[in-house]
Amino acid sequence: MPTTLIKSRTKAFNLQQGRCIYCELPMWTDDPEAFAKKYKITAKGAALFKCTAEHLLARQDGGKDGESNIVAACHFCNQHRHKCKNPKDPISYKHYVGNRVGKGGWNSVLIPKHHISLHM
């Protein structure tokens, strides 16, 4: 039986129409090979777009695994947010990532532009 975290991540993934909360690029949950083929990227590139559960309020700060605290984020965005010395809050981080994607950077360089439909 799925845990609360898995259920919350799955619900967030569906509500976000399969797109990362930060970069708004597509993610995958169960078939990296099909994702790589669809977007004409390598398996290594596809790994960066795996859907992860992102805690808006970190567990270490009292955040829970419930729906109100979990969004779906690609592995790339999730890992980069938490690798920062002083991680940005989710809203500031979304603006930061959006600016990078808008300039043709971040992880958007991995997926050909004709496959991306951003609504930022």
Secondary structure, 3 states (H helix, E strand, C coil): CCCHHHHHHHHHHHHCCCECCCCCCECECCCHHHHHHHHCCCHHHHHCCEEEEEECCCHHHCCCCCHHHEEEEEHHHHHHHHHCCCCCCHHHHHHHHHHHHHCCCHHHHHCCHHHCCCCC
